[in-house]
Each structure stands twice: as C-alpha cells, then as structure tokens.
Amino acid sequence: MGRKNKAGTPVYINVYDLMPINRYAYWFGLGFYHSGVQVYGVEYAFGGSDSSKPGVVKLEPKHFQGLQVRKSVLIGRTEMSEEECQKFIKTLAKEYPGNSYNIIFRNCNHFANDTCKRLTKKSIPGWVNRLARLNFLYACLLPDGWNEIPPRPAVAAAITSASRT
C-alpha cells in the first residue's frame, strides 16, 4: 500500500451534467458542469457552504447527487503513493474552505484543475469550465442565488448534501 506504482496511478476527472441544456451546449464547447478528481478509487470534489472548514468531500467515483456523468477523462498519472495522495488531498483541502466557493471564480472545476495540475502537471479540458471563464454571460444564465458569495444555504445544501452520503 505504501509503495509507488512505477508506471504511476491514473488520475481521472469525472464530469457531470448540471443542466439539461448540456445535451446541446456540449457540442458547442459549453455547458454547466460539476467535476471531481478520481484517484486510487476515490473521487474528491469541492462544494460551497457557510463554513470555513474544508469544502472538499470524498465520494464514491461517478456518484454525485444522482447526476449524469457526461464524461470521465484520463488526465494523466501520479507518482504519489496512495498514502501520499491522501495526505496531499487533506493538505489541499485546507486551501478550499466551503465559504470560499463561488460558482464563477472558485468552483468545483477550479478545484479539479488545481488538483490535476499538482498530481499530474496537466490541466483539465478547457470545455469543463469554459462558462466560468466567460463569466460576463454566466450571471444571466444561472438560477437565482447561484452567483452569491457564499451561495444561498439551499444552493450550498444542494451542492454538498449528496456528497456526504
């Protein structure tokens, strides 16, 4: 368990559809997505809350709030052992308190990109968080309350409740 895999361990990003419009928007390189990073058989994701405690949660891979997985993408491989990876995620989680979440500027996809870069030195695909980068369009398309800092409690609960199960 403590040994490093010489070929490295795969690191995936699991991308979930947040809205039905993704069926069409995906083909234009757009969409509203949630993402989590999967490594060593565990998925890690970031969600908002009113708490200053880490907003990073540990999940069963490809099971986030019953959402449809759009795509699971192999980002690269990490040379970290399982223990090193768990320690890394625990340390990284401190950089992502739940109350720092913002749907445009600091969301689950930003966390996934940061995690993948640190684990594999590779970024997530650009389409995953493209709408956040086009934030001038975003505000008018978001459901009421999703662009608040921190998000309204109902939004935060929707983002985090299933991730704790």
N, C-alpha and C positions, 0 to 999 in steps of 0.2 A: 504494500500500500504506500510506503514511503519512497519507493524508487521512481525515478523519472522514466517515462516511456521514451526510448531512444528516437523513435520517429515523431514523437510529440503526440499530444492528445488533441482531438478535433474540438474546435470551438465553433458553435453554430449561433446564428441569430434566428429566432423564431418570430415571424412577423404575422400579426393578427389583423384582420379587418375590423375596424371600429364602426364603420357605417356602410349601409348597403350600396351607397354610391360608388364604393371602391370597385364594384364589378365593372364599372365603365371607366372610372378615373385611372385605374391601374394601367390601362392601355395607353394613357397619355403621360405616364410617369408621375402621376399624382395619386393622392388618396390620404385617408385618415387612418393611421396605423398605430398599433401598440407593438412593442418589441421587447423581447427578453433574450438574455445570453445563456446558452446551454453549454455546459462543460462538465465532464465527469458525471453525466446522468442527472444533473440538477439544472433547473432554469432559474436565473436571477433577473429580477425586474425592479424598476423604480416607480413609485407612485406617490401621490401627494397626500398630505394630512395636515392637521393643525399642530402637530408635534415637532419638536426639534430632534426627536430620536430618528435614527436612520430610516429612510423610506424605502430601503432595498429589502425585497422579500425573496424567499426561497420557494420555488414551485415545482410541481411535477411537470416535466417538459411537455409542451404543447397542450397545456390545460389551463388557460387563463379565462376565467369567468364564462366559460362555455362559448367563447368567441371562435370563429372560424380561422384556422391557420391559413394565411394567404400563401406563405412560402417559408421553408426552412432553408437557410443559406449557410453553407460551409464558408466561414470567413478565413480560417487558417488553423494553425496548430500551435499549442503552447507547450513549452518545455517544462512548465511548472508541474511538480507532483501534485497529487490530489490535496495533500495537507497544505502545501504552499499556496495552492489556488484558493482553498477555503480561507486561509489567513489573509491572503490578498483581498478577497471579496469583503471580508469582515473589516479590514482597514479602509478599503474604498467606500464602503457603506457609510462611514463617518463623514465623508465628503458630500453625501447626498441625504441631508435631513429631509424628512417629509414636508416640512414647511417651506423648503426651497423650491418645491415643484412649481413649474409654470408650463402650461401647455405649449407655449411658443418658444420660450428661451431656455428652459431646463426641464425637459420631459424624459419619458422612458427611453426614447430613441437617442437622446443625447447621452444618457447613461450607458446604453448599449454600445454606442460608438466609442465612448471613453474606455469602457471595459475591454472591448475588442482590440482597440489600439494598444492598450497596455499588455494584453495577453498575447497578441499575435503580431503587433506592429502594422495591422491592416484595419482600414475603416469599413464601416457597414456600407451597403449600396446606397447611393445618393437618393434614390426614389423613396426610401423609407421615411425620411424626414424632410422631404422637399417642401411640403406645405409650410412647415415651421420656418424654413428659410425664406419663404415667400410670405412672411407674416403680415404684410400690408393687405393681403387678400383674406387671411385667416379669420380675423375678428368677425367679419360679417357672415362667415360660414359656420361658425361654432355655435353649438347650443348655448342657451342662456346660462351664464355663470362659469363657463369653462375657461375664460380668459382672466379670471380674477387671481390675485396673489394673496394668500393661498386660495385654492379653489374652494367654492362653497362646500360645506360639510357633506351635502348629498352627493356632489361630484367626487369628492375625495373618497367617500364610502364606496361609491360605485367602482372607483379605480382600485381600491385596496381590499375590499371585503372578500372577494373570491380568492385573492392571492394568499389569504391567511388560512384557507381551508385545505 
